[in-house]
Amino acid sequence: MGLLTFSINVTVDGCVDHQEGIADDETHAFFTRLMDDGGAMLWGRVTYEMMESYWPAVARGDEEAPPAMREWAIKLEAKQKFVVSSTRTSFPWANSHQIAGDLRTSVQKLKDATPAGVLLGSGKLATELDRLDLIDEYKFLVHPRIVGRGPTLYESGLPSTRRLALVSATPLRNGAVAMHYRRVRG
């Protein structure tokens, strides 16, 4: 069984608006390594549609992009992508599949079938999966910014506190810090 790892860009004050982070070569290289290490991607429909609206064009060369972004886009194109959606059933982007039905059962089956692990990149979906006790690890890229507004991590709350053990903290040259935590159970 693979681990479910929640990874997202977050500012010091908890904002997860994708436009508020540092989008440079170092950041893209960090997420490319994370994606390389995992067996599949997991998103909610809204995140999937945001990704689908841009990255396939970068992978095809239809959008100008620096080499690090193009590398990410090409690898993302080839990666298995799973989307939790009850409203959309067609996913034409290469290697995209719907996750439907009971969320706990479907995501547990995905974890069981993906020994290399599943990388989760949707904030709202992460809250639901954390409520179902399915997230095993957290890899946050904490950006040196205070936004003071916007969507935040777990803004709709969790039923109880999650205890985490620090695995590593790695500073990047751009000032962001890659934080890796493992869930402490029991």
C-alpha positions, -999 to 999 in steps of 0.1 A, spaced: 0 0 0 13 34 -9 12 65 13 -12 94 6 9 126 8 -7 160 9 16 186 -7 8 222 -14 23 257 -15 14 277 16 24 311 29 36 316 64 0 327 74 -16 296 58 -28 310 25 -30 284 -2 -38 307 -32 -16 294 -59 -8 329 -71 7 340 -38 37 316 -38 71 320 -55 69 303 -90 105 300 -99 127 272 -113 136 260 -78 99 257 -68 91 238 -100 121 215 -96 109 208 -60 74 198 -71 88 178 -101 109 157 -77 78 151 -55 58 141 -86 87 118 -98 87 100 -64 50 93 -64 29 69 -84 -1 91 -91 -16 125 -86 -50 131 -68 -70 163 -72 -105 176 -67 -123 188 -98 -116 225 -93 -79 219 -90 -79 195 -119 -97 220 -141 -72 247 -132 -43 224 -140 -59 211 -172 -65 247 -185 -27 254 -186 -3 225 -182 -12 204 -213 -5 235 -235 29 239 -218 37 203 -224 28 206 -261 49 237 -265 18 259 -272 27 281 -242 60 298 -236 76 285 -204 111 282 -188 127 248 -189 118 238 -153 81 245 -160 82 226 -193 99 196 -175 71 197 -149 44 199 -176 58 170 -197 61 148 -166 27 158 -154 13 149 -189 26 113 -185 16 109 -148 -16 90 -138 -40 117 -126 -71 109 -105 -99 134 -100 -126 133 -73 -158 146 -89 -195 138 -87 -204 164 -114 -179 157 -142 -174 124 -159 -153 132 -189 -115 138 -184 -98 141 -218 -64 151 -204 -40 122 -209 -40 96 -181 -68 112 -162 -94 91 -143 -125 98 -122 -128 88 -86 -165 85 -78 -186 68 -52 -177 65 -16 -147 87 -10 -131 67 18 -134 34 -2 -123 48 -35 -92 66 -22 -82 37 0 -84 15 -31 -62 40 -50 -36 39 -22 -37 1 -21 -31 0 -59 -3 25 -59 28 13 -40 48 43 -50 22 65 -33 -3 91 -42 4 129 -42 -26 150 -32 -26 186 -43 -60 200 -35 -67 219 -3 -104 213 1 -101 177 -9 -73 174 17 -97 185 44 -122 158 35 -95 131 32 -80 142 66 -115 139 82 -115 104 68 -81 97 84 -65 89 50 -36 113 48 -2 98 59 23 125 51 24 163 45 49 180 23 43 217 25 64 243 6 62 273 30 67 306 12 81 336 30 50 357 25 22 369 47 -9 375 26 -36 383 52 -64 370 30 -75 343 6 -81 306 11 -62 289 40 -53 254 50 -82 236 66 -103 267 68 -135 246 72 -118 228 102 -111 193 114 -128 173 141 -95 170 161 -59 181 162 -35 161 140 -1 153 156 28 153 132 64 142 134 90 163 115 108 142 89 128 171 74 129 209 69 149 220 39 154 257 30 154 267 -6 175 295 -20 144 315 -27 135 317 10 108 290 10 112 260 33 102 224 23 86 209 53 80 171 54 58 157 82 46 122 89 12 117 107 16 104 142 -12 79 149 -25 66 182 
